[in-house]
């Protein structure tokens, strides 16, 4: 479904600020996989997602999605294939536009535009039905400006927008990190429900190891721009946080203490 082959990415090459973010990374995501991605600061987690999304271009290697090489495909062309939710609830939506207008933009992404104006009643009912699933009362606030929503409401809306057209691949970049624990749990529950119901292939970056173990059918750990641990099935189900901490400490040469708060 998705295959990364020998990917390399270096920032500021040849300078004092050179950073080898991704080094000879190879990874295969199977159709329907829900993979959680963990690792310390600078491990390359978000860089990997940005390379897949086309924000960055790989220096070497290839990215293949559904058999098509998208390595050089511009970000805007990949957008119709991918759904993405960022850490910041302010990203992914237009704050000065209404809820239904934001949903309409997401619904029309990648489609041929026509001269027809506005949102039809049938389309509006479709949005209400989708918003009702969130159980946040947003179905009765279609014309409310998105900037007036709470962080949790906005992130749930962004998640809905990212999955409205059943993307071939969903990228979640620490999408609950900026939320309080109660709200984060609600958004994660919605995430799991949407992914399960639509059988979406998903990569979810998280710093929370409990969430990484609890959600998804597969877990990978990154360190220094590569994947150093890949576990699935019963082995993943039996994982404990202490197992992941031991694994991380073993490969990080004592950097564990610096990442304890972020990885716990």
Secondary structure in CASP SS format (residue, H / E / C, confidence):
PFRMAT SS
TARGET T0000
AUTHOR 0000-0000-0000
METHOD secondary structure of the structure
MODEL  1
X C 1.00
X E 1.00
X E 1.00
X E 1.00
X E 1.00
X E 1.00
X E 1.00
X E 1.00
X E 1.00
X E 1.00
X E 1.00
X C 1.00
X C 1.00
X C 1.00
X C 1.00
X C 1.00
X C 1.00
X C 1.00
X E 1.00
X E 1.00
X E 1.00
X E 1.00
X E 1.00
X E 1.00
X E 1.00
X E 1.00
X E 1.00
X E 1.00
X E 1.00
X C 1.00
X C 1.00
X C 1.00
X C 1.00
X E 1.00
X E 1.00
X E 1.00
X E 1.00
X E 1.00
X E 1.00
X C 1.00
X C 1.00
X C 1.00
X C 1.00
X C 1.00
X H 1.00
X H 1.00
X H 1.00
X H 1.00
X H 1.00
X H 1.00
X H 1.00
X H 1.00
X H 1.00
X C 1.00
X C 1.00
X C 1.00
X C 1.00
X C 1.00
X C 1.00
X E 1.00
X E 1.00
X E 1.00
X E 1.00
X E 1.00
X E 1.00
X C 1.00
X C 1.00
X E 1.00
X E 1.00
X C 1.00
X C 1.00
X C 1.00
X C 1.00
X C 1.00
X H 1.00
X H 1.00
X H 1.00
X H 1.00
X C 1.00
X C 1.00
X C 1.00
X E 1.00
X E 1.00
X E 1.00
X E 1.00
X C 1.00
X C 1.00
X C 1.00
X C 1.00
X C 1.00
X C 1.00
X C 1.00
X C 1.00
X C 1.00
X C 1.00
X C 1.00
X C 1.00
X E 1.00
X H 1.00
X H 1.00
X H 1.00
X H 1.00
X H 1.00
X H 1.00
X H 1.00
X H 1.00
X H 1.00
X H 1.00
X C 1.00
X C 1.00
X C 1.00
X C 1.00
X C 1.00
X C 1.00
X C 1.00
X C 1.00
X C 1.00
X C 1.00
X C 1.00
X C 1.00
X H 1.00
X H 1.00
X H 1.00
X H 1.00
X H 1.00
X H 1.00
X H 1.00
X H 1.00
X H 1.00
X H 1.00
X H 1.00
X H 1.00
X H 1.00
X H 1.00
X C 1.00
X C 1.00
X C 1.00
X H 1.00
X H 1.00
X H 1.00
X C 1.00
X C 1.00
X C 1.00
X C 1.00
X E 1.00
X H 1.00
X H 1.00
X H 1.00
X C 1.00
X C 1.00
X H 1.00
X H 1.00
X H 1.00
X H 1.00
X H 1.00
X H 1.00
X H 1.00
X H 1.00
X H 1.00
X H 1.00
X H 1.00
X H 1.00
X H 1.00
X C 1.00
X C 1.00
X C 1.00
X C 1.00
X C 1.00
X E 1.00
X E 1.00
X E 1.00
X E 1.00
X E 1.00
X C 1.00
X C 1.00
X C 1.00
X C 1.00
X C 1.00
X C 1.00
X C 1.00
X H 1.00
X H 1.00
X H 1.00
X H 1.00
X H 1.00
X H 1.00
X H 1.00
X H 1.00
X H 1.00
X H 1.00
X H 1.00
X H 1.00
X H 1.00
X H 1.00
X H 1.00
X H 1.00
X H 1.00
X H 1.00
X C 1.00
X C 1.00
X C 1.00
X E 1.00
X E 1.00
X E 1.00
X E 1.00
X C 1.00
X C 1.00
X C 1.00
X H 1.00
X H 1.00
X H 1.00
X H 1.00
X H 1.00
X H 1.00
X C 1.00
X C 1.00
X C 1.00
X E 1.00
X E 1.00
X E 1.00
X E 1.00
X E 1.00
X E 1.00
X C 1.00
X C 1.00
X E 1.00
X E 1.00
X E 1.00
X E 1.00
X E 1.00
X E 1.00
X E 1.00
X H 1.00
X H 1.00
X H 1.00
X H 1.00
X H 1.00
X C 1.00
X C 1.00
X C 1.00
X H 1.00
X H 1.00
X H 1.00
X H 1.00
X H 1.00
X H 1.00
X H 1.00
X H 1.00
X H 1.00
X H 1.00
X H 1.00
X H 1.00
X C 1.00
X C 1.00
X C 1.00
X H 1.00
X H 1.00
X H 1.00
X H 1.00
X H 1.00
X H 1.00
X H 1.00
X H 1.00
X C 1.00
END
